[in-house]
């Protein structure tokens, strides 16, 4: 990630039984970052509180739609729809495990071995889930 000036936006989302904070770091004067079309697609996918809850849940591992639905308290069909949006934006990846499709954060944006555990790094910006 480049060391240029950054703006930090803090977005707090609060609902009954769930709340978390998201820090958005926008890098100005970016070098070697994703193109603006891809960046816009990723940021659009992040523009829904249910998708943010799903991403936050996926920091703890790889799960089926049923597991995610139960974990975030959202109906199966809605979770399936939101996972499709996240997958199309490249934020999550999926794999087949028997008859189940398992979802996890895409390794391009999330390094589970990093010291920064709850951070998605998009080069153009990074988002920290607290």
C-alpha positions as CSV (number, residue, x, y, z in Angstrom):
1,X,0.0,0.0,0.0
2,X,1.4,3.4,-0.8
3,X,2.4,5.8,2.0
4,X,0.6,8.9,0.6
5,X,-1.8,11.1,2.6
6,X,-5.1,9.4,3.6
7,X,-8.5,10.4,4.7
8,X,-10.2,8.3,7.4
9,X,-13.9,8.0,7.5
10,X,-15.6,6.3,10.4
11,X,-19.0,4.7,9.9
12,X,-20.8,3.2,12.8
13,X,-23.6,0.8,12.1
14,X,-25.9,-0.1,14.9
15,X,-28.9,-2.5,14.8
16,X,-30.7,-4.4,17.5
17,X,-28.3,-7.1,18.7
18,X,-25.4,-6.0,16.5
19,X,-23.2,-3.1,16.1
20,X,-19.7,-2.5,14.7
21,X,-17.5,0.3,13.4
22,X,-15.9,0.5,10.1
23,X,-12.9,2.7,9.4
24,X,-12.4,3.6,5.7
25,X,-8.9,4.7,4.7
26,X,-8.8,6.4,1.3
27,X,-5.4,6.7,-0.2
28,X,-4.7,9.9,-2.2
29,X,-2.0,10.0,-4.9
30,X,-2.3,6.2,-5.4
31,X,0.3,4.3,-7.3
32,X,-0.1,0.7,-8.6
33,X,-3.7,0.4,-7.5
34,X,-6.8,-1.2,-9.0
35,X,-8.5,0.7,-11.8
36,X,-11.3,3.1,-11.0
37,X,-14.0,0.9,-12.5
38,X,-13.0,-2.0,-10.3
39,X,-12.7,0.2,-7.2
40,X,-16.2,1.7,-7.8
41,X,-17.6,-1.8,-8.1
42,X,-16.1,-2.9,-4.8
43,X,-17.2,0.2,-3.0
44,X,-20.8,-0.1,-4.4
45,X,-20.9,-3.7,-3.1
46,X,-19.9,-2.3,0.4
47,X,-22.9,0.1,0.3
48,X,-25.3,-2.2,2.2
49,X,-25.4,-3.0,5.9
50,X,-26.3,-6.6,5.4
51,X,-23.3,-7.1,3.1
52,X,-21.1,-5.4,5.7
53,X,-22.4,-7.8,8.4
54,X,-21.7,-10.8,6.1
55,X,-18.1,-9.6,5.5
56,X,-17.6,-9.0,9.2
57,X,-18.9,-12.5,9.9
58,X,-16.5,-14.0,7.3
59,X,-13.4,-12.7,9.1
60,X,-13.9,-15.8,11.4
61,X,-13.6,-18.3,8.6
62,X,-15.3,-20.1,5.7
63,X,-19.0,-20.8,5.9
64,X,-22.0,-22.1,4.0
65,X,-25.0,-19.8,3.2
66,X,-26.9,-21.5,6.0
67,X,-24.2,-20.8,8.5
68,X,-23.9,-17.2,7.4
69,X,-27.7,-16.8,7.5
70,X,-27.8,-18.0,11.1
71,X,-24.6,-16.0,12.1
72,X,-25.9,-12.7,10.9
73,X,-29.6,-13.2,11.5
74,X,-30.7,-12.7,8.0
75,X,-32.9,-15.0,5.9
76,X,-31.2,-17.5,3.7
77,X,-32.5,-16.1,0.4
78,X,-31.3,-12.6,1.3
79,X,-27.9,-13.9,2.3
80,X,-27.7,-15.8,-1.0
81,X,-28.5,-12.6,-2.9
82,X,-25.9,-10.5,-1.0
83,X,-23.2,-13.2,-1.4
84,X,-23.8,-13.1,-5.2
85,X,-23.2,-9.3,-5.1
86,X,-20.1,-9.7,-3.0
87,X,-18.8,-12.5,-5.3
88,X,-19.4,-10.5,-8.4
89,X,-17.4,-7.6,-6.9
90,X,-14.6,-10.0,-6.1
91,X,-14.9,-9.6,-2.3
92,X,-15.6,-13.2,-1.5
93,X,-14.7,-16.5,-3.1
94,X,-16.6,-19.7,-3.0
95,X,-15.7,-23.4,-3.2
96,X,-17.7,-26.6,-3.3
97,X,-17.7,-28.9,-0.2
98,X,-19.9,-31.8,-1.0
99,X,-23.4,-30.5,-1.7
100,X,-22.6,-27.1,0.1
101,X,-21.0,-24.0,-1.4
102,X,-18.6,-22.5,1.1
103,X,-17.8,-18.8,1.2
104,X,-14.8,-16.9,2.5
105,X,-13.2,-13.5,2.1
106,X,-11.2,-13.3,-1.1
107,X,-7.5,-13.7,-0.4
108,X,-6.6,-10.9,-2.8
109,X,-8.2,-8.4,-0.3
110,X,-7.8,-10.3,3.0
111,X,-4.6,-11.9,4.3
112,X,-5.6,-14.1,7.2
113,X,-2.0,-14.3,8.3
114,X,-1.6,-10.5,8.5
115,X,-1.2,-8.7,11.8
116,X,-4.2,-6.6,10.7
117,X,-6.9,-9.2,11.3
118,X,-10.1,-7.4,10.4
119,X,-8.9,-5.3,7.5
120,X,-9.8,-5.6,3.8
121,X,-7.1,-3.9,1.7
122,X,-8.2,-2.8,-1.8
123,X,-5.1,-0.7,-2.6
124,X,-7.3,2.3,-3.4
125,X,-8.6,2.1,0.2
126,X,-8.7,-0.2,3.1
127,X,-11.6,-1.0,5.5
128,X,-11.1,-2.0,9.1
129,X,-13.9,-3.7,10.9
130,X,-14.0,-3.1,14.6
